[in-house]
Amino acid sequence: MTINGHSTTLAKKEFLLLFTLLSYPNKIFTQAQLLDQIWGIDSASTEDTVKTHVSKVCKLLKDSNDVKITTIRGL
């Protein structure tokens, strides 16, 4: 992935998370929805895992002029 001319590599789950969010640009996802969709319903992972991955993706995109991910607390 290239952001403002700088190349970076995403882990598989980070890629799937970003792909999911970009596929539905105006949709609000809950942590549970992302957990089920990306990690699977039978996964032992928790919503904290989603928080960690969203945080990593947001940090990668912080300097992006094209993509912004907004966290809406409480939804």
C-alpha positions as CSV (number, residue, x, y, z in Angstrom):
1,M,0.0,0.0,0.0
2,T,1.3,3.5,-0.8
3,I,0.3,6.5,1.3
4,N,1.4,9.9,0.0
5,G,4.3,8.3,-1.8
6,H,5.5,6.1,1.1
7,S,5.1,2.3,0.7
8,T,4.0,0.2,3.6
9,T,2.8,-3.4,4.2
10,L,-0.3,-4.4,5.9
11,A,-0.9,-7.5,7.9
12,K,-3.7,-9.8,6.5
13,K,-6.3,-8.7,9.1
14,E,-5.3,-5.0,8.7
15,F,-5.8,-5.4,5.0
16,L,-9.2,-7.1,5.5
17,L,-10.2,-4.4,7.9
18,L,-9.3,-1.6,5.6
19,F,-10.9,-3.3,2.6
20,T,-14.1,-3.7,4.6
21,L,-14.2,-0.1,5.7
22,L,-13.4,1.2,2.2
23,S,-16.0,-1.0,0.6
24,Y,-18.7,0.7,2.6
25,P,-17.5,4.3,2.9
26,N,-20.5,5.8,4.8
27,K,-21.4,2.8,6.9
28,I,-20.9,2.7,10.7
29,F,-19.6,-0.7,11.9
30,T,-19.7,-1.9,15.4
31,Q,-16.7,-3.7,16.8
32,A,-18.8,-6.9,17.0
33,Q,-19.7,-6.6,13.3
34,L,-16.0,-6.2,12.3
35,L,-15.0,-9.0,14.6
36,D,-17.6,-11.4,13.1
37,Q,-16.9,-10.3,9.5
38,I,-13.1,-10.3,9.6
39,W,-12.1,-12.8,12.4
40,G,-15.2,-15.0,12.1
41,I,-18.1,-15.8,14.4
42,D,-16.2,-18.8,15.9
43,S,-13.1,-16.8,16.7
44,A,-11.7,-16.6,20.2
45,S,-10.6,-13.0,19.5
46,T,-12.3,-10.2,21.4
47,E,-13.4,-6.6,20.5
48,D,-10.1,-5.4,22.0
49,T,-8.5,-7.2,19.0
50,V,-10.6,-5.0,16.7
51,K,-9.7,-1.9,18.6
52,T,-6.0,-2.7,18.3
53,H,-6.2,-3.3,14.5
54,V,-8.3,-0.2,13.9
55,S,-5.7,1.8,15.9
56,K,-2.9,0.4,13.7
57,V,-4.7,1.1,10.5
58,C,-5.6,4.7,11.7
59,K,-1.9,5.3,12.5
60,L,-0.9,4.2,9.1
61,L,-3.4,6.5,7.5
62,K,-2.9,9.5,9.7
63,D,-0.9,11.3,7.0
64,S,-3.2,10.2,4.1
65,N,-4.9,12.9,2.2
66,D,-7.4,10.5,0.6
67,V,-8.7,8.2,3.4
68,K,-9.9,9.1,6.9
69,I,-11.3,6.6,9.4
70,T,-13.5,8.1,12.1
71,T,-14.2,6.3,15.4
72,I,-17.6,7.1,16.9
73,R,-17.6,6.1,20.5
74,G,-20.7,4.6,22.0
75,L,-22.0,3.1,18.7
